[in-house]
Structure formats: structure tokens, C-alpha cells
Amino acid sequence: MPEELISQEKFEDLTKELDELRTTRRREVAEQLEYARSLGDLSENAEYQEAREMQGAVEERIQKLEAILKNAKIVRGHKTDTVGMGSTVSVQKIGGDDKHTYHIVGAEEADLFTGKISYHSPLGNALMGKKKGEEFSFHTPKGIQKYKILKVE
């Protein structure tokens, strides 16, 4: 897995989630499995099948978090005039009136509804390394989109 840029806050959140999954959640799933086994015939036991699926989901999430944290590079606040991880960027579509402000974050932190976009996303990737006043374009399912950077914080 390649290096993943992440904020200190998100690193701590993921570490807490991993600890919770390894301890509390694993124990809860084991108890559910034990209870389901006590119900008898496992081949027709919906509770057992559900508990096994939950166990698989928990273990998969643990593996994903371990990989992310192992390859994480913590990035501090970004205070330059160039767009990078941690930047807040205001952009305007060329030929449009709407202005949008985005905060550039890692993939695990992305949330478009709160204006946080991943530096891996098409828009985030196109913004990286640009400066105020620059125009840029990127590919979307609707075709090439062209924007201008109004502000970088």
C-alpha cells in the first residue's frame, strides 16, 4: 500500500477505532458466535451466519486500518500560497458564478458534504501544486471541467 497523507487528528481517530475493534468489538462478536453455536444446527442457524459475517467485516476493517496507519504520513497545517494537503481552496468554474471552498484532506477524511475533498480525487489531484489565480482543468464523467483558483489558505 502506498504512503497515505493524513492529519494528526484523523490518525488519532483511526488509532482509537482500531483499538476499539481489536478489543471490545472482537469480544462482542465472539460472544455472539458462542451464543449462536449454542442454538444448535449451524447449517440452518441465521444468528450464526450473521455473526460470522460480522466477524469477517470486523477483521477486514482491522486489516484496512492497520495498513493505513502503517503507511500513514502525518501532515501538519499547510501555510503556503501553493495548494497542498491541508490547504483550504476557493475555486470558481470558468464561465460560472458559483464559488466553492474545499479543504484538501486524505482519503479517509474526505466528506464532500462538509467541503473536504481527498487529494486523490480528480479535483483534489488537479488542485495540488497550484497557486492563487491559476486556471486548471480535470476530467469528470461529464467531460473536462475548467476552474480558476480564487484563494489558497
C-alpha positions in Angstrom: 0.0 0.0 0.0 1.4 3.4 -0.9 2.1 6.2 1.6 -1.1 7.9 2.8 -1.1 11.5 3.8 -3.3 12.0 6.9 -3.8 14.7 9.6 -2.8 14.1 13.2 -6.4 14.3 14.3 -7.5 11.6 11.8 -4.5 9.4 12.7 -5.6 9.5 16.3 -9.3 8.8 15.4 -8.2 5.8 13.3 -5.9 4.5 16.1 -8.9 4.7 18.6 -11.2 2.9 16.1 -8.6 0.2 15.6 -8.2 -0.3 19.4 -12.0 -0.4 19.8 -12.2 -3.1 17.1 -9.4 -5.2 18.4 -10.7 -5.2 22.0 -14.4 -4.5 22.5 -15.8 -5.4 19.1 -13.9 -8.6 18.7 -15.1 -9.7 22.1 -18.7 -8.8 21.3 -18.6 -10.8 18.0 -17.0 -13.8 19.8 -19.9 -13.7 22.3 -22.4 -13.6 19.5 -20.8 -16.6 17.8 -20.7 -18.5 21.1 -24.4 -17.8 21.7 -25.3 -18.7 18.1 -23.4 -22.0 18.4 -25.4 -22.9 21.5 -28.6 -22.7 19.4 -27.8 -25.9 17.6 -27.6 -26.9 13.9 -25.1 -24.4 12.4 -26.2 -25.1 8.8 -29.6 -23.5 9.3 -28.7 -21.1 12.0 -29.3 -17.5 10.8 -27.8 -16.0 14.0 -24.6 -17.9 13.5 -24.3 -16.9 9.8 -24.9 -13.3 10.8 -22.3 -13.4 13.5 -19.7 -15.0 11.1 -20.4 -12.2 8.5 -19.9 -9.6 11.3 -16.7 -11.2 12.3 -15.5 -11.0 8.7 -16.4 -7.4 8.5 -14.6 -6.5 11.7 -11.5 -8.4 10.7 -11.5 -6.7 7.3 -11.8 -3.3 8.8 -8.9 -4.1 11.3 -6.7 -5.1 8.4 -7.6 -1.9 6.4 -6.9 0.3 9.4 -3.6 -1.4 10.2 -2.5 -0.9 6.6 -3.5 2.8 6.6 -1.8 3.5 9.9 1.4 1.6 8.9 1.7 3.7 5.8 0.5 7.0 7.2 2.5 10.1 6.9 1.2 12.8 9.3 0.9 16.2 7.6 0.6 19.4 9.7 -1.3 22.5 8.7 -0.4 23.9 5.3 0.5 27.6 5.3 1.9 28.4 1.9 0.5 30.0 -1.2 0.6 26.7 -3.0 -2.2 24.1 -2.7 -1.3 21.0 -0.8 -2.6 18.6 1.8 -4.3 20.7 4.5 -5.0 23.7 2.2 -8.4 25.4 2.1 -9.0 26.5 -1.5 -11.7 28.6 -3.1 -12.4 28.0 -6.7 -14.9 29.1 -9.4 -15.9 27.3 -12.5 -14.8 29.2 -15.6 -17.9 30.8 -17.2 -19.9 30.2 -14.0 -20.9 32.3 -11.0 -20.8 29.7 -8.2 -17.8 29.8 -5.9 -16.8 26.7 -3.9 -14.4 26.3 -1.0 -12.7 22.9 -0.3 -10.4 21.7 2.3 -7.8 19.2 0.9 -7.6 16.1 3.1 -6.5 12.4 3.0 -8.8 9.7 1.6 -10.1 8.6 5.0 -11.1 12.2 5.9 -12.9 13.1 2.7 -16.5 14.3 3.1 -17.9 16.3 0.2 -20.9 17.5 2.3 -18.6 19.3 4.6 -16.3 20.6 1.8 -13.5 18.1 2.5 -12.1 16.5 -0.7 -9.3 13.9 -1.0 -6.1 14.9 -2.7 -6.6 11.6 -4.6 -9.9 12.8 -6.1 -9.9 14.2 -9.6 -10.5 17.8 -8.3 -8.1 17.4 -5.4 -5.4 16.0 -7.6 -5.8 18.8 -10.1 -5.5 21.4 -7.4 -2.3 20.1 -5.9 0.7 22.4 -6.5 -1.4 25.2 -8.0 -1.4 28.8 -6.8 -4.0 31.6 -6.5 -5.1 33.0 -9.9 -4.1 29.8 -11.8 -6.6 28.1 -14.0 -6.8 24.3 -14.2 -8.9 21.5 -15.7 -9.6 18.0 -14.8 -11.7 15.1 -16.2 -15.1 14.1 -14.9 -17.8 11.8 -16.2 -19.4 14.9 -17.7 -16.2 15.8 -19.5 -13.4 18.3 -18.9 -14.2 20.9 -16.2 -12.2 24.2 -16.0 -11.8 26.2 -12.9 -9.9 29.2 -11.5 -8.3 29.3 -8.0 -9.6 32.4 -6.2 -7.9 31.9 -2.8 -5.5 29.5 -1.1 -5.3 29.4 2.7 
